[in-house]
Every structure is written in structure tokens, then in C-alpha cells.
Amino acid sequence: MLSGLPARIAVTALAVTGLLAAAPSAQTAPRVPAAVSATAADPSSSGVTVKMPAAVADRLGTDRKALVDAVTADVLSRASDTGGLAPATATGRLAAEGRKVVVDVRSASRDWARGVAYVEASRARHGVPEGWLYLAHRENGRWVSGLEGDREFAAHVAGSPLVGAAERRSMTAYAERAAAPRTPEAHGAQVSPAGAQANTNGLLLPWMPDHYMTLTGGPHAHDSATGHWSALDFAGGNASGLVRSSREGTATSMCGAGGGWTRVIHPGGFSTDYYHMRNATYYNGTAISRSALLGSIGTDTCAGGSATGPHVHWSLRTYDANYNGQYTWLNGRTIGGWTWWNGSGQYSGCGTRLGVTACPGTALYNRTG
């Protein structure tokens, strides 16, 4: 647990044929909670920003600081830029780069709390933040936090009253799935297209089936730096710039209301991230259909990073056998009917389908089969 870390409660409110998919059902956006007034210590020394609806703050009372400390400690231990550092050193390093840890407490009930936490990306370079859903349980007077991807989170999903039945089924499958073995990142690694289709459970590209967008960035690391090349960038096309869910699942607006970052946890062990959107619909653990509207392509940087033009940054996530949540490889996997391959460098890779190759700058249709 991270003791003695000051925190702020910030003001928030809260070109081939394919099969035509049915239009998604209408979604009702959840009500955004009322805001809470700013309280507590000067945040400049901590680098931690806390978001919390007034009702949740009242319910937690003075115990909210201990909750925030527990979640913050988990975040700092998991983030790639701060793992292994002492909390003060970690937050100091982030602050020197103009970055903060954000802990968003969305709901609380008795000895349970849930929300979203993330580390902002640097705004000085192109990149994307690291973030997690979390569940926390107060046990023997101490908050035990579980970040999406660890065993505590999986255990909390099974018992928390803040997780609905349908959401629990998807989250449990997600947390218990062992990722397929890693494949070489090099271009040309061979994976059976049929097997790749199966291991993504028919995920679509992030717009309506049988419409097209232009590939603006081939497989690259989610943060444009290190790790599996898990992300693709798309813009333009005849989909009206509307970003839609790759499959049904549970959606969460990672930055809160008005922010352009959404995560959807899908049945079968995968989740997908969508960043830089504008006019994003607010979701908070909300069940959505396949191709549900998430927002529009944009340049939003609600949690850091940069964007040079309107697009959606789409990323694939899964878990390894130790429940470590990670952005996973695209190389050899089939998404939206296209099998994706790494290039010689980040952003240069292409998709293939029925003898057609689509590299950056190519418009491609989103296919269901």
C-alpha cells in the first residue's frame, strides 16, 4: 500500500465481397454522475489526480484516501515507465514530463469500489496512455486493489456486487483465457489464416461492416515505442468517420465523460481499445452490441500523447497464462476479414485478404467473413 501520498479530488462530470451484418441496436448512454467539489491537498507535489462522483465520495468518507493510495500503488507497479520505482520517485519522474496518474472512482458499495486508472502518455511525442479497469475490496480494514489483468482483479470480478451478471461472464472469460504462444515479430512469420481467425473470435475493424476506411498506420506498438505491435490507425472512408465496436461486450470510457478513449471487453478473451475519438459516447461498464457507436475519428488526447490528424488508434489486448493484461501481437491474426502482418518497421505493415494486399494509404472494406 502506498501510504502518505497526497491526492486531489478533481472536479468532474463524470475491395472484395463479404456478408452484410445487421445494423447495431440502439444504445442508451448511461447518466453521467454529478460532480464532486475539489478537496484535499495540493496535487502538484503528488502527480495524482482523483476523479470521484459526489455520491461516491460521501459513501467512502475519509476512507477514500486509503482506496486511492492502494490503486495508485498498483498503477505505479504495473506501468512500464514506473515499475520497480519507489512511489515518490515514480510520480516525480512522471511530473517532470508533465504526466500524472489518474484514479477515477466510478462506484462504491459497502466494502467494494470500482473505476478506471491510467498513467498519462507524454504529450511531447506520439504515444498512447496505459490504463486499467480496477476493482477494490476492503478486507480487514485494508483496501486490496485488483487491476485488470491480475489475479486480484479476476477474484474480485467473481464476488463483487458492482459487476453485473453479463459483465461477469465476459470479464471472467477474459481474465481466465491463456493467450496463444507468441509468434516472431518479424515480417513474414507464418500463421494459418484459419487459426488466426479463430483466435480472435471474428473481431471486426472499428467501423460498420461492408464500409471502408483508409489504413493510415500498419501494425505498431500501442505506445508507438515498445511491446507487441498491437495497434492499427484508420481514417477517412465512407463510414462517415464513425467508430464502432469490433464486437459485442462491455464498454468503459477510460477518460470519463467527454474523453476520446474507450475500452471494450469482448467474450472469448480479447478486448479492444479506441483512442483519439471525438463526440465519444459515455459508457461505464455498459453492455453493448457488435458495431455499437463509440464516437468519431478525431484528435482527442484526453490522457496524453498526440495526433496529427483525425483518426482512430485501435489496439488489441489479451492475457497471458499468468493473468498479465497486455497489448498482444497482431502479426498473423485476422481482424475484419484481413490478416495482418508486420512490416520492416512500425506503421509499415499491411493486411491481406483473398490475394489482395492493403498497405498504409489503402482503403479497405470491413468484412465479417
N, C-alpha and C positions, 0 to 999 in steps of 0.2 A: 504494500500500500504506500501511496505517496503522501507523506504527512507534511503539514505545514505549507502546502503550495497555495498561494493566494489565487483566487479566481474571481471572475466577474460574471454576474448575471446580466447579459446584454439584452437590450430591448429588441423584441422580435414579434412578428406576426407569422405567430408561426407562419444475242439477238437471235433467241430461239424460242420455240413454243413451250408452253407449260400449262399447268392446271390453274383455273381461276378459283381463288379462295373466296369464301363467303365474307361479306363485309363484317367488321367487328361490331359487337353490340355496343350500345351507348354506355358510357361510364359516368357515374356520378362522382364528382370530385368531393372528397371529404372536407368538412368545415375546418378552416384554419383556426387554431385555438387563439384565445385572447392573449395579448402580450403581457409580460411582466415588467415591472419597473426595474431600472438598473440599481444594483446594490453592491455591497461588498467592497473589496479593496481595489486599489488602482491596478488595472490589468497590465500596465506597461512593463512591470517587473516580472510578470509570470509568463507572458506569451500564451495564456489560456483564455479563450472566450467561451462563456457558457450561455446557451440559449435554453429557455425554460418557460412554458406557459404559466400564467399566474396561479391557476388551479393546482398545477403540479408542484410549484414552489411552496404553496400553502400546505399541501399534503405532506411534503417531505420535511418541512420546517428546517431546523438547524442541522438536520442530518444530511441535507443536500450537499454540503461541502465534502463530507466523507465519501459520498457517492461519486462526486466529480473527481475527487482525488484518486479513487480506485480505477475509474475509467481512464483517466489521464495516464496513470502509471502503465496500464495495459497498452494504450496507444503508443506511448513513447518506447515501450519494449518491442513493439511489433513493427513500427515504422522503419523503413530501410535506412533513413538518414540519421536515426537516433538510437537504434537498437544497441544495447550494451553501454550506453552512456548514463551517468547519473542524471536524475530529473532536472536539476538546476542547470547542468551543463547542456542537456538536450534542448531545453526551452531557450536557453541563452543563444545557442547556435542558430536555432530557428529564427529568433527575434533579430539576430544580426543580419539575416537575409530578408527581413520584413515578413516573416511567416509566423503563423500561430497554430496552436492546437485548438480545435473547436469541439466542444462537447455539447450536444443537443439532446436534452432530456425531453422526450416526447410524451411519455405517460408514466404513471406510477400507481400502484395499488398494493396496499398493505406493505409487505416486505419485498416488493418487486418494482423494478424500473426498467424502461427500455428507451432506446433512442438511436442516435447516429453520432459517430465521432470521426473526425478526419484531421489530417495534417495538410495544411495548405501547400500547394506547389509554389515554387519560385515564380514570381511574375517577371523575372528578368530573362527567362528563356521559355521556349516551348516545352510544355510538360503538363501532366495531369496529377491531381492530388491522390493521396492514399486515404481510403476511408473504409469504415466498417459499420455494420449494424451491431448493436450490443444489447445484451440482457444482463441485468444485475440482480442478485438476490442477497438480502440481508440475513446472514447466518451467524447466530450467537453474537449479535451486536456489531457485526462487521460486514461491509459490503463485499461480495465476491462478484467481480465483473467477468463476463464472458464476451469476447469479441468474436464476431462472425469468423468462423474458421478454426476456433479452438475447442477443446473438449468441454470447457465450462459452458460455452455457448450452446453446444449440442445438448448438454444435460439440462440447461435452463429451458431450451425450446420444449423439451418433453414435459416440464412441470409448470411453466409459467402461465398464470391466468391472463396475461397480457398477449398471448398468442392464440389466435383463433384456430379452429379445427382444420380448416382447409389450408391455412398458412402453415400449421404444424406439419401436415403431411408433406408439403413441398420442402419446407426447411429441413425436416428430418431426412428426406431422401438426399437432399443437397449435402447435408453435413456427413452422412454416412457413406457417400459414394467415394470409392477409391479411384483416383484419376488413372487413365491409361498410361502406360510407361512413356517416358519422354522419348521423343524422336530427335534425331540430329537437327540443329537449326539451319544447316547448310542447304542451299538451294539444290533441288533435285532429289532430296530424300524421298523414298518411295513408300507410300501408304496406300492400301487398297481404297479406292473411292467408295466402294460399298461399305467397307468397315468404317471409314471416316463419316459417312452419312449416318450410320447407326450410332456412332459415339457422340454425336451432337443432337440426337433425337429430333432431327428435322427443323432445327432453328432456321429462321428466315433472316434476311438482311433487314436493316431498320427502316423499311418503308413498305407501302402496300404491295402485295404480290401482283405480278404482271404489269408493274410500272417500273420505270428506270430512274436511277441516279448515276452520277459520274463518280468513278473511283478517283479520288484525289491523293490518296496515300495507301500504298500496299502494306502488307504486314510489318508492324513495328512495335516496339515495346510500349506498354501503356503510358509510361512516363517519358517516352522518346529517348530513354537512356539505357537502362539495363533490364535484364529479365527476359522472359519468353516474349517473342514477337506476337502479341495477342490482340493488337488493335488494327482497325481499318478506318479510313476517313472517306466520307462521301459528301457530295454537294450537288446542287442543280437537279436537272431531270424533269420528268413530267409528273412527279409525285407531289407537286406544289410545295416542296420543301418540308413536308410533314413527316416527322419522325415517329415511328410506330414500334411497338414491342415485337421482338423476334419470336416470341411465343407467349402463351398464357403464363400466368404466375402471380407473384406478389410484388407489387411495386412500391418503392420508397423514394421520395425526393430527398436526396442526400444533403443538399444545401438548405432545405426548408422551402417555404413558400417564396415563389419568385426566382428561385435558383434554377440553373440550367443543367443540373446533374441528377440523373435518375438511375437507380439500380432495380433490376427485375430478377427475382429468384424464380427459376423455372422448375417444373417437375423433372426428375431424372438426373439431377446432379450438376447442372450448369446455371450460371447467372450471367447477365449481360449488363454492361454499363453504357450510358449515353451521356456525352458531355458537350458543352458549348451551346446547348439549346436556348432559344428564346420562347416566350409565351408558354413555358412549361406548365403542365397540369400538376397540381399538388397532390401527391399520393403519400400515404402514411401506413405502410403495411396493408395496402389495398389490393384485393383480388381483381385482376384484370384479364381480359381475353387476349388471344393472339391478335396482333396488329392493332392493339389499343393505342389511341393517340397519346403521345408523351409530350410533344412540343413541336417546334420548328427548328430547322438548321439555323445556327446563329454564331455569335462570337462571345457568349457569356463565359466569364471566368470567376464564377462565384466562389471558388475555392482555389484560385491561383492559376498559374500557367498563362498562356497567351494563345491568341487565334488571329491569323492574318486575314481571314475571310470567312463568311458564313459556311459552316459545315457541321456535321455530327461526327464526333470521335466515338466509335463503337468498339467495345472491348469484351472479350470472353474470359470468364472466370470459372474455376472449379476447385476441387480439393484434392490433396494427396492422401495417402493412406493414413497419415498422422493428423488429419483434420486441419492441416495448414491451408487456409484460404490463399489462393494465388491466381494471378493472371496467367492463363495457360496458353500453350502453343496453338497457333492456327495452322502451321505447316502440315499439309495433307488432310486437313479437316474440310468437310463440305458444309457451307452455310449458304442458304438461299439458292441452292442448286449448283453453286460454284465451288470447286475445290481450290483451296488457297495454298500458294507456295511462296516461300521466302525468296527474296531477290539477293543480289550480292551485297546489298546494304539495306538499312531500314528505309521503308517507304517505297522501295523499288519493285517489290514482289507483285505477282499477278494472280488472277483466278482463271481456272479452265473449266469449260463445260462443253461436252459433245463436240470436241475438236476446235472450239473457239477459245482464244486466249484474250483476256481483258487485263491490260496493264494500266497504270495511272494515266488518266486523261481519257479513258474509255467509258462510254455509257453502257451500263449492263442492267438487264432485267432481273428482278427478284422472282425466283421460281420456287414452287412448292415441291417439285419432284424432278 
